[in-house]
Amino acid sequence: MGPLIDAFLTQRFAPAWTDPTDQQVEQLRERVCDAAIALVRDISPREAHLRTLSPNVAETLATSNSETSDWNLAILRALRQIIEEVGHLADEYASEAGMAGANYPDLGKAWGVSRQAARKRWPGVVSSLNPDAYRGREPVHFRAYGGEAQVSFHPQEGGWWWIATAANGQNAEAPEDVTYDTSEEASATAGAFLATNAVQTTA
């Protein structure tokens, strides 16, 4: 089973998910509500009081819980705890995803935020040491217009970046916060810089 497991773990499924349907979202909402109510049964004084009554009386009175402010406030407190726990879980799974080869655009898309927001929320979770990060993304080196350029993939950013030295001695690189979706796009930008700064031949 070893080779089969290894092959399964290295296989990439894309897209990583499909958006939930309205029905799935409704089912999730019901489960969250159930989880909140379960916690309220432990933290609500009203619920504690009901447990001191006979089962029949408690069952009858419990139907009126949602009409009271304190019970609804307890639900609100339970939902706040759920949100906090969701945040902790998100941090854990973002870290696991980053170590497994996901980049910041991947994390941002999953969380519904920009790449920059994902980096700010989870700094350092994307591992550039993961060999899968560079698979099929070897650096590109080329010469043109008397100069040369290097195009490389930045796994943390999930994009390509370039640095170049033109024939006239000018050096340039892509801005720190800019990456390109493909090596071709980065190469074209580097090539344009080399062309602009080529040594002009005098007549």
N, C-alpha and C positions, 0 to 999 in steps of 0.2 A: 504493500500500500504506500510505501514511502515515495516512489516516483510519482504515483498518481496524486498524492497530496501535494507534493512540490509543484506539479504542473497546475493543479487547481489554484494554489496560492499565488502563483505568478501570472495566472490568466487575468487579464483586465476586462471587466465588463463595462461597456459604454453604451448608453449613459449609465451612470452609477445608480440612478433611481428614475422612477417615473412619478410625476406629480400625483398626489392622492386625489381621488375622485370626491365629489361632494358627499357621497354616501360614506366613504371612508373617513372623511373629516367629521361627519356627524357622529359616527361610531366612536371616533377618538374623543370627541367632546363629551360624550356620555361616559366614557371610561375615566376621563379626568374628573368629571363631576362625581362619579362614584368614589374615586380616590380621595377627593376633598371631603365628602360626607363621612367616609371611613375615619379620616383624621379628626373630624369634628366630634365624632362619637367619643373620642378620647380627650378632647380639650375643651368641650363645651360644658359649663356648669348646668345648663338646662338638660343636656343629655344625661349628665350624672344624676340629676334629680329624678329623671324618668326611671332610672334603673333602681331607685329605691321604692318605686310604686309597684303594685301588682301588675303582672303582664298585660292583662286586659285593659286596665286603666292607662298604662304606659303606651300601649299601641294606639289607643283612641286619641290621647293627647299629642302623640308624636306627629299626627297628621297636620297639626296646627303649627309645627315648628317654623315653617317657612314664612309664617305671618308675623314673626317676632323679629325685632331689630337685633337682639343679641345673637340669635342663631345665625342670622345672615351675616353679622359681623364675624362670627366664628368661621363661617364658610369663607369669607374674604381673607381672614388670616390663614386659613388652610391653603387657599389658592396662592397667597404670597409665598408660602413655604414651597409649594409645588414649583413656582417660577424659580425660586432660588436653587432648588434641586435640579431643575432642567438646565440652569446655567452651569452648575458643577458638572453634570453629565456631558453637556456640550463641550466644555473644556477638555474633559477626558477623551472624548471621541475625536475631537479635533487634533489632539496630540497624537493619538493612535494613527489617525489618517495621515498626518504629516510624516510620521516615522515610516509609514508604509509606502510613501512615494507621492502623496497628494501635495499640491502646491497651493499658494494663497488664492489664485483665481478659483481653484476647485473648492476650497473652503468657503470662499465668499459666495460662490454660486449656491452651495448647499445651504448656507445660512441666510441667503437672501440679501447679502450686502456686497459692497465693492471689495476689490482686492485689497485696497488700502485699509478699509475698515476691518477686514479679516486679519491683516497683519497687526493692526493696533490691538485687536482683542486677544489674539493668540501669538504674541511675539516669540520667535524662536522655535515654534513647534514644527516647522517644515525642515526636514533634514536634507541637506545637499549631499550627504554621504551615502544616501540610499542609491544602490546601483541602478535601480529602475528609473531613477530621475533622469539619467542620461541615455537610456536605451534608445537607439535610433536617432540620437541628437548629437552626433559628433561635431566638434568645432569645424568651422569653415575658414580657410585661409586663402586669399586670392590677391593677385596683383593686377592693377589696371591704371592706366593714365600715368605711369611712372611711379605710382605709389603702391601701398599694400594695406590690406585690412584683415582683421581677425573678427569672425562672428562666432559667438558662443552662446550656449543655452544656460539660462539662469533658472535652476529648478525652483528656488524659493519664489521667484516672481512668475514662473510659469510662462516665460517668454524668452525671446532672443535679444541679444545686445551686441553692439559693435564698437570697435576701436580702430582707428586708422591713422596712417602717416602718409601725407600727400607728397607729390614730387617736389613741391616748393618748400618742403620742410614743416608745413603746418600739421599739427596733431589735433585730433578731435575724437570724441566718443559720444555715444548716445547718452542723453541726460540720465542721471541716476534713477529718476522715477519713470523712465520710459523703457518699455520692452516691446518687441514685435511678435506677432503671432506665428510667423514663419521665418526660417533662415533666409528665404528668398527676399522677404520684405526688408529684413535688416541689411542684407547684402546690397539691395538696391539703394538704400539710404546711404550706406557707406560708399557705394560706387559714385553716387551723385556728389558726395563731398570730394572724392578723389578727382572727379572730372572738373569740378569748379576750381580746384587748387592745383591743376596740372601746370607744369612749366610751359609758359607760352613761348613758342618759337618765333624769333624775330625774322622778318623778311630780309 
